[in-house]
Amino acid sequence: MFIVPNTPFEYSVLFFLQLTVILSACKAVGWIAKYFGQPQVVAEMIAGVLLGPSLLGIVAPDTYQMLFPEGSRRILFSVSQVGLALYMFIVGVEFRADHFINKGKAAIAVSVSGMLTPFVLGGLLAIWLHSDGTLFPSEVSLFQAMLFMGASMCITAFPMLARIIVENGLSGTALGTLAIAAAAIDDVAAWCVLAIVVSSKDGNWLSAITAIGGGIVYASFVLGVLRPILRFFTKSSADQGALSANLVSVILLLVMLGAFTTDRIGVYAVFGAFLMGCAMPRGNISNQIRLQFEPLTLGLLLPLFFTYSGLNTRLDLVSSPRLIGIAIVVLAVASLGKGVACWAAARICGESSSTSIAIGALMNARGLMELILLNIAKEKGLIGPELFSILVVMAIVTTLAATPVFRLVQRAFKEESPALPR
């Protein structure tokens, strides 16, 4: 018999049980996902939904309430944000500036197509969804709904895309270079739009100006001032082995400070951590950061974010023919606006058939970034639980499609496509 936690000690005991269940579910789903050629991060998205009210809450409601009582979710959320910040930091460490130099023209073309087309289609879709009267809260205006749906259609699973590219050995290839560069541009634009939507809802346009202007100042300082300072002070560690405990502490301090800064100015913590990763010296330092930070971040902390998102997802709400129809339309609009538009732009820029198809699939994947955006929108009262669940389904389905398309491209265009591990 389990006791409902009331004291900090009881909540800490429950937290250890939650970790055990979450990690077990992620490993189990990950084993199945690997069999179908899906990366672990996709499995964690699915595991998060399965542990929420969509499955566990229906199959074993008492167990669900015992495992995830309302009061414990604040702890899950806080720890998950630490994992999210560290993950984005690692993605920043792996990011290469020459992505923009080598494929600048094609990246901009794909990025603009991947922003404008889904943004316009998302805005038009919002007119229909807003008229429903239940998908958006009553205080959300049509203009705000259009901006939000445009942003949610624009977003790309940038960190997940980077992970898929690395796992498939595509770093430095035409496909990997183009996809990462275009996704980075897309996501920055989408987050700026979200800042405008939140500011509009709050009636405080100054916060949007602060977010965008403050983000530019922060990026300029971190990349222009802090990066050479870090390179100078880590010179003695550049050719050594593992990072010292003192250096690891300083790096963690900078990541947390960066996440706090961008969160306070309204750009959100993930970008502060990502830019801090971009500022880290390359070579042995960046290699050691990945070796020392990745296991704990990917193995323990990041799955908590997917579980927290899953606790807010109720697929049972999307059970009526009307909502199922809306979900299908949203998925079709998302795929048409993003995937097809990016494929067409890549072909126009002279990319091969295989690269263009893979670019379309990668850019169409929403994954982690969409979940972050949706959680923020839900916390800010921009969307209702039904639309939240519909968009989570869209994020999962578009992300699931990315890797199978890689395999199809490999088989259909063997003479063109990069070698993908089986």
Secondary structure by P-SEA (a helix, b strand, c coil): cccccccaaaaaaaaaaaaaaaaaaaaaaaaaaaaacccaaaaaaaaaaaacccccccccaaaaaaaccccaaaaaaaaaaaaaaaaaaaaaaacccccccccaaaaaaaaaaacaaaaaaaaaaaaaaaaccccccccccaaaaaaaaaaaaaccaaaaaaaaaaaacccccaaaaaaaaaaaaaaaaaaaaaaaaaaaaaccaaaaaaaaaaaaaaaaaaaccaaaaaaaaaccccccccccaaaaaaaaaaaaaaaaaaaaacccaaaaaaaaaaaccccaaaaaaaaccccccccccaaaaaaaaaaaccccccccaaaaaaaaaaaaaaaaacaaaaaaaaaaacccaaaaaaaaaaaacccaaaaaaaaaaaaaccccaaaaaaaaaaaaaaaaaaaaaaaaaaaacccccccccc
